[in-house]
Amino acid sequence: MLLIKKTQDLKLDKVSMKENENDYKDTYKGFTKLVIWGTTAVVAILAILALTLL
């Protein structure tokens, strides 16, 4: 009975680790999108400022 309980606990740990890995991947995807959009916005602002100085 104890062996069955330990096996079930290990299965639950694997499932929770998968969920944590998926959360990590979602966070990483969101962060990379933020960096790309932020960089694009800065470049656009700099280009507009450069054009106003001409």
Backbone as CSV, one residue per row, in Angstrom:
resi,resn,N_x,N_y,N_z,CA_x,CA_y,CA_z,C_x,C_y,C_z
1,MET,0.826,-1.195,0.000,0.000,0.000,0.000,0.870,1.258,0.000
2,LEU,1.950,1.229,0.747,2.858,2.377,0.827,3.532,2.621,-0.523
3,LEU,3.879,1.524,-1.217,4.520,1.647,-2.528,3.575,2.301,-3.529
4,ILE,2.310,1.952,-3.488,1.316,2.560,-4.383,1.194,4.045,-4.090
5,LYS,1.184,4.413,-2.821,1.082,5.822,-2.434,2.288,6.610,-2.948
6,LYS,3.482,6.058,-2.807,4.683,6.741,-3.281,4.653,6.898,-4.803
7,THR,4.186,5.882,-5.505,4.102,5.943,-6.960,3.127,7.034,-7.388
8,GLN,2.008,7.139,-6.710,1.034,8.184,-7.030,1.613,9.565,-6.758
9,ASP,2.354,9.702,-5.662,2.978,10.982,-5.342,3.986,11.375,-6.420
10,LEU,4.753,10.417,-6.906,5.727,10.708,-7.957,5.035,11.150,-9.234
11,LYS,3.919,10.512,-9.561,3.165,10.906,-10.742,2.638,12.328,-10.595
12,LEU,2.153,12.666,-9.410,1.665,14.018,-9.173,2.799,15.028,-9.265
13,ASP,3.986,14.668,-8.773,5.143,15.558,-8.868,5.516,15.795,-10.325
14,LYS,5.474,14.745,-11.141,5.802,14.905,-12.561,4.796,15.815,-13.250
15,VAL,3.527,15.682,-12.906,2.494,16.525,-13.512,2.713,17.971,-13.107
16,SER,2.994,18.219,-11.828,3.203,19.599,-11.384,4.468,20.179,-11.989
17,MET,5.487,19.353,-12.221,6.700,19.848,-12.870,6.411,20.237,-14.316
18,LYS,5.574,19.478,-14.994,5.196,19.815,-16.364,4.464,21.148,-16.395
19,GLU,3.571,21.359,-15.428,2.835,22.625,-15.364,3.800,23.781,-15.113
20,ASN,4.773,23.578,-14.227,5.751,24.615,-13.959,6.582,24.913,-15.200
21,GLU,6.913,23.884,-15.952,7.693,24.067,-17.177,6.875,24.844,-18.205
22,ASN,5.590,24.541,-18.311,4.732,25.271,-19.244,4.585,26.724,-18.815
23,ASP,4.454,26.981,-17.513,4.384,28.353,-17.015,5.660,29.106,-17.349
24,TYR,6.802,28.431,-17.197,8.091,29.041,-17.496,8.173,29.407,-18.977
25,LYS,7.726,28.502,-19.832,7.768,28.761,-21.276,6.834,29.914,-21.647
26,ASP,5.658,29.973,-21.049,4.726,31.074,-21.320,5.309,32.404,-20.861
27,THR,5.949,32.398,-19.707,6.579,33.626,-19.199,7.688,34.071,-20.130
28,TYR,8.489,33.124,-20.601,9.592,33.445,-21.502,9.072,34.022,-22.821
29,LYS,8.020,33.426,-23.352,7.429,33.938,-24.598,6.915,35.357,-24.410
30,GLY,6.244,35.616,-23.303,5.738,36.958,-23.020,6.871,37.963,-22.870
31,PHE,7.944,37.561,-22.196,9.081,38.452,-21.991,9.753,38.794,-23.320
32,THR,9.930,37.791,-24.188,10.580,38.070,-25.471,9.710,38.984,-26.333
33,LYS,8.402,38.817,-26.281,7.513,39.722,-27.019,7.635,41.143,-26.486
34,LEU,7.695,41.279,-25.161,7.849,42.594,-24.545,9.154,43.255,-24.984
35,VAL,10.232,42.505,-25.009,11.530,43.055,-25.406,11.504,43.480,-26.876
36,ILE,10.919,42.668,-27.730,10.857,43.005,-29.153,10.028,44.267,-29.374
37,TRP,8.845,44.332,-28.747,7.991,45.511,-28.915,8.633,46.755,-28.303
38,GLY,9.296,46.594,-27.176,9.974,47.718,-26.542,11.110,48.251,-27.401
39,THR,11.887,47.352,-27.957,12.996,47.752,-28.829,12.470,48.439,-30.077
40,THR,11.414,47.909,-30.653,10.809,48.512,-31.841,10.305,49.917,-31.528
41,ALA,9.692,50.084,-30.372,9.172,51.393,-29.989,10.309,52.400,-29.809
42,VAL,11.397,51.986,-29.188,12.542,52.885,-28.990,13.146,53.280,-30.325
43,VAL,13.311,52.333,-31.231,13.862,52.635,-32.561,12.938,53.591,-33.313
44,ALA,11.643,53.375,-33.214,10.687,54.259,-33.893,10.770,55.675,-33.330
45,ILE,10.844,55.796,-32.031,10.947,57.120,-31.404,12.234,57.817,-31.831
46,LEU,13.341,57.068,-31.830,14.613,57.657,-32.243,14.571,58.093,-33.704
47,ALA,13.926,57.320,-34.557,13.817,57.684,-35.969,12.978,58.960,-36.137
48,ILE,11.895,59.056,-35.393,11.049,60.255,-35.466,11.835,61.478,-34.971
49,LEU,12.579,61.332,-33.881,13.378,62.436,-33.372,14.467,62.849,-34.371
50,ALA,15.074,61.878,-35.026,16.124,62.171,-36.003,15.533,62.924,-37.201
51,LEU,14.324,62.524,-37.614,13.684,63.209,-38.751,13.301,64.639,-38.399
52,THR,12.943,64.883,-37.153,12.581,66.249,-36.764,13.799,67.156,-36.693
53,LEU,14.976,66.589,-36.526,16.184,67.402,-36.477,16.717,67.770,-37.870
54,LEU,16.228,67.117,-38.890,16.735,67.399,-40.244,16.242,68.697,-40.786
